[in-house]
């Protein structure tokens, strides 16, 4: 019993709220996968730990932004989600939009996650992506705007003044597209 209470103490002491199976193994310094699986399953049955998706576990009251970055690795929050948070757009479906290595829509715990595939060289370039607390990777509003224009060609911003034009100009070469650069100039009135 002491071993089980130590397990959950270590998990709840950690600032993260979402863990992969491997995260739990590293956190608990448990190299025996079978023993780790038994411990994890025990705590899931006791409802002290949630199994919210195959191989992904969470504390009660977990952070959905953390989950968004754990479903597909590597990935980062971007697109409409970040633009809405920044106040650049108002109309928004309410799902978490994530840039990843594949495209798919996922429902977890009544939350909607929309993953959009982007070219690998763009996704792996970390300029304009901030690594926040607990493993949350989030694009700056400028990076989110450029990601969206790269994926959707045209997009309307309710408040384009939220977007820093100098940062856009610095990030634009990541995408390597002259036609996209022209669209950006037109939308943001860059000279």
Beta strands, then each sheet from edge to edge (+ up, - down):
strand 1: 18-20
strand 2: 50-53
strand 3: 56-58
strand 4: 76-77
strand 5: 96-100
strand 6: 104-108
strand 7: 111-117
strand 8: 129-131
strand 9: 137-139
sheet 1: 1+ 3- 2+
sheet 2: 4+ 5- 7- 6+
sheet 3: 8+ 9-
end
